[in-house]
């Protein structure tokens, strides 16, 4: 005799008693939250969504500290998911730092009307093993983090995948593609520097001599930076007073004077990174009172940037810059004779001394650069014309396929540059992204309002 489950027998009897025929009952598909919870190593918490049409999940995913030793120590990596539908494309947003704790749609997410995951970079709190093994804070380990997350989530999100990121997040997207080129179907990389030869930084010097089309603006910024140093004593006293009021300390840099000088070195760079040339009109005169000069330096360079409270957040970045990524070092000819700590303007200065560091001589970045030139496929690189980080950009070679580099006129370190391109380039870039995502031309509904900037770009260090 054929066996019936208790539930099936109840349905059969109910249909018979009603005098009708038996109708097959199809179970509802499991909710996406349940499917996420079924992934080994995944924890799931649903939060209140602030974006119409999306659900918001805060996930953690169990990762090996060393992917070459998966039986060793583990840590939990934070992933924020904006879920629209399992049959829509997925956009992997890599910040390169902490993941923003707010809902937003990156530009590619808006273009494909898709889902989005924001992945926190390893060793940024709370995605950090304790105690941390800093030798495992490498670009390959981080790329393998993303590889495992993609593999886990593709069991749910089976449509096309696009990766994206801006600044260090853009670098992260490139490095992931180099090591796992088939994980995603295309990449949109914003304002990502490519420091292939770390000891040769003349491109930055040429950039600051020619950026924009207003020589008076360039001259004003250089004169102000020198004036800050010439008024070092009262401005440092102002910083020390602010530090006492706000509880800032300077154990890593040792003195407020060093922190002040580092902020001055950032001033011209930070202006072009975050501002537009039209903002030159708001700069103070060189003869302005101390308080006005201090306010300008603070507003543009951020005088808290070199306190312990700020530096400690970015140790994972400075460690990587000093071991694999490289770092920019302009010549600062306008500050000649005024600098006391010029040799401090490098990543080793910003990492606590009990963490050992050794630069790999540029080997990692030469490998990445060679791969982009010779093997990259379905990648868009976007830069702002007036962004210092674009002075050493990624370039495509003869082996690159279905890829392009675009420069947005007059723009800075923005992460939403497709919309800022000339019309023909904007149409071509948008068409490529949607094609890689398996979609047709963009419908007008995609012109909906999205945040003006990806949050993480407003919080990053300037080295």
Order of alpha helices (4+ residues) and beta strands (2+ residues): alpha-alpha-beta-beta-beta-beta-alpha-beta-alpha-beta-alpha-beta-alpha-alpha-alpha-alpha-alpha-alpha-alpha-alpha-alpha-beta-beta-alpha
